[in-house]
Amino acid sequence: MLPTGHIEWTWAGLNLIQRRAGLFQDADYRIMAAAVLAPDLLDKPLAWFVFPNASAALFFGHTLLLHSAVWGFAFATGRGRRWLPYLLAFSAHLVQDRMWGFTQTLLWPLRGWGWHPWRHVGTPNEMLHAYLQIIVQEPILIVLDVIGAALLVWFLWDRKLFFKDRLRAFLRTGRPPADLEPLHSEAV
């Protein structure tokens, strides 16, 4: 899934949970975006600077070991409940990337010290070409990202973020303004 897709699906999921179950009302959508992208924010620089010859793009950020350690740390330090929406977003990345198909990395180091082999992606240009190739080979990724774009439109519509003042407030606070707040500006 492309980075935008990760964010779109996560924001739509959080919005649905907030609207239907009333949970995670204080969650910051900006932190949710960072949390869901965290595995890639860790692994892509590793692919370019630390393991440029590994012919892989999924490293520690895509392992159950790291995710278990982060969850364990959060709950061991008493922050688990407060961090729960961000922990869920962080680990949702594994589902969004369909990591069950990349068990060499997902179960690292239980299946050996190597990473799931892919292709050489040691530079940003090589990474771009690799992603273009994967989009052609896996058309489901296009479908998932198109659905993600539709989910983003739904989120913006549902939270009335097409009004400039509401969008600014959302970007400034990380939270959609309450539905009962007066609307003062015209649509974007």
N, C-alpha and C positions, 0 to 999 in steps of 0.2 A: 504494500500500500504506500502511496506517496505521502509525504509529510502533511499535506493539506487534508488528505483523507483521514489520517489518524486524528487530527484535531476536529474535523467535522463530525465524525462518528462519535467521538468522546463528548463533545459539546451537546450534541443531540441526545445522547444517552443521559447525560447529567440533567439536561432540561426536562426530559421525560420523568426521571426519578424525582426531581423537585416538584414537578407539576402533579404527578399521579400519587406519589407516596409521601410527599412533604419532607423528604430526607435531604440532607446536605445543603440546606438553605444558605449557609454561610460560605459555601465553596467558592473559591476565586477561579473564574474561567481561565484567567491568564496562567495561573499555577497548574490548572488541569492541562492546558496545552503543553507547558514545559514538562509535566510529568509523563504525558503520553509520548512525547518525543525524546525523553531522556535516554532510552536504549540506543537510539540512533545518534543522539548528541554525544554519547560516549563512544560508540563503535565506529562511526564514520571517520573521525580524526585518527582513531587507532589504525584504521585501514590505510590512511594516507601517510601517517608519520611514524607509527611504531611497527606495524606489520605490513609494509608496502608490497612485500613479495609473497604474502600468504595466500594469494588468490582466493580471498574470502572477504566478506563485508559484514559478517555477523560474528561478534566476539562476546566478551563478558556481559554486555548489556542485554544480550538475548539468551542468557542462561538461567535455568531455574535456581542455580546456586546463588547468583547475585540477587535475584528477586526474593528468594527465601531469606537471605541475609538482610536485605532492606526491610522486609516485613518483620523479621525477628528483632532487628534493632528498634524499629518503631514501637513495637509492643513491649519490648524489654525496658525501654526508657519511659513508658507511660504515655507515649504520643500516638499510639495506634488508632484509638478512636477518633482523635482530632485529625489525623492524617489519612483516615480511611478513604475518602474520595480520591485523594491523590495516589494512594497506594493502588487502588483499583484501576485508575487510569494508567499508572506505570506498568502494571502487569497486563492490562488489556492490550498493550502493544504486542505482547506475545501471541495473543489470539488474532489480532488484526494482521499480523505478519504470517499467520498460519504456521507457527513454529513446529507443530507436530510433524511437519514434513522435513524438518531440518534437525533431526534428533542428535546428530553429531555435535551440534552447538548447544541445543536446548539442554541436553543432559551432560554437558561438559562438566567435569572430566571423567564421568562414569563410562563414557564410550571411547575414552582415549584422550590424549592431549591435543589432538588436532581439531580444527574447526571444519564446519561444513564447507566442502570445496565449491567454488563458484567459478570465478575467473579473475584475472588480474584487474584490480580496481585501485591501484596505488596512487592515482592522481584524480583530481576532480573531473577531468575530461574523460578518463577511463570509466569512472563511476557513472557519469551521465550516459555514455554509450552502453554500459551494462544495463542500466535501467531502461533505456529505450528498447534494447533487445528483449528484456524480460516482459515489457508491456506487449510486444508483438507476440511473444511465445505464450503468454498467460493473459488472454483477453479478459478473464474474470477480473483482473486488476482494474481495467478500464471501467467495467460495470460497477465495481465497488466504489471507485472514485466518483463516478457519475452519481451514484446513489448518495455518496457523501456530500456532493455539491447540492443535491436536492434537500438533504437533511439540513445543510447550512441555511438554505433559503427558508425552510420551515422554521428553524430556530429564530432567524431574524424576524420572520413574520409573526411567530407566536409571541415573541418578546417585544414586538413593535420597535425593533431597532432600526427601522428604515427612517425614523425621525431623528434628525441631527442631534438634538439635545439628549435623547435617550442613548444613541450610539456613543456620543462623547462620554456620557456618564458610565456606560458599560466599559469602555476602553480605559477610563480613568480609575474605576473602582474594581473592575474584574467581575462585577455582578450586574445582572440585568436590573434596571430600575423596577420598583414595584409597579404592578399594573394600575394601581389607583393614583399614581403620581400624575399631576397635570401635564398635558402635552402643550408646549409653547411654540414649537417650531414646525416648519413645513417638512414634508418628506424629503429624504435625501435624493 
